[in-house]
Amino acid sequence: MLGDALVVPVAGDGWKRRLVAGSILLFILQREAIAVSRFVSGEFTIGFNRATYLLAFGGLLALLGAIVIAGYHVRVLEHAVAASGTLPAIRPVRPLFRVGVVCLGYVLGATIVTLGANLLVLVWLTGASLGLAVLSQATSIPSSPSLIGLLGLFTSTLASGLVWYLLTVMLTRYAATGTLKLSLSPQPVVRVGIHSGFFVGYVLAVSVLATIGSIGALLSLAVVGLPVLWYGMMAGLYAVGRGYRQAIAPETAPFENR
């Protein structure tokens, strides 16, 4: 599984074009992120000036680029589930928009759920700390706020990790089936999530992103790291798709032109 994930992104005749196109899309997002950070730091302000126009135009390009990237990610998962030996072409771009919007919707939903889970952990942590303090005053038993803090951090990390793990399962099911309804069915999602094949594919994807992806991210300011980052993303996605294939057979034919 890992060997295929590392080879497939550079397999086929058009892998260089895909790598360049993906790097360009990442470059657009990178430039807009830098512009937003400069605005937040107060380097320039909103008004009728060149910087504002560039920020707005860059934001529109970044949004379109993010949708295309998200849609292509779904396509890569789809091809990985089908055990394709090469990655799909980025062109035509138009079919990527619909699945890209759905993918970003999944991510937004997972982000909201993660924030909600962390908020619940924070409320519980605050209540536990106050209760421990009151108990300590009443019984003269020393309290241990650091232990409560570590427990809260562990619970928050575990909850966030579970949310994003299930998101990956649902997103891969969407890539395999092409329908939102099937991707959100609780029983198949749980069945895939607890399967060792999918778990191994997910761990491999995280490992690839933590190594190759992080190297690319560090070098991305010099632009040369963007192809490395894109390669790491594709390898990780392919590992997830192959893990899904081991967990459950594809339910429908690929939907490349949808």
Secondary structure, DSSP 8 states (H G I E B T S, - for coil): -HHHHHHGGG-STTHHHHHHHHHHHHHHHHHHHHHHHHHHTTSS-SSSSHHHHHHHHHHHHHHHHHHHHHHHHHHHHHHHHTT-SS-----S-HHHHHHHHHHHHHHHHHHHHHHHHHHHHHHHHHHHHHHHHHHHHHH-----HHHHHHHHHHHHHHHHHHHHHHHHHHHHHHHHH--HHHHT-HHHHHHHHT-HHHHHHHHHHHHHIIIIIHHHHHHGGGSTHHHHHHHHHHHHHHHHHHHHHHHS--SS---TT-
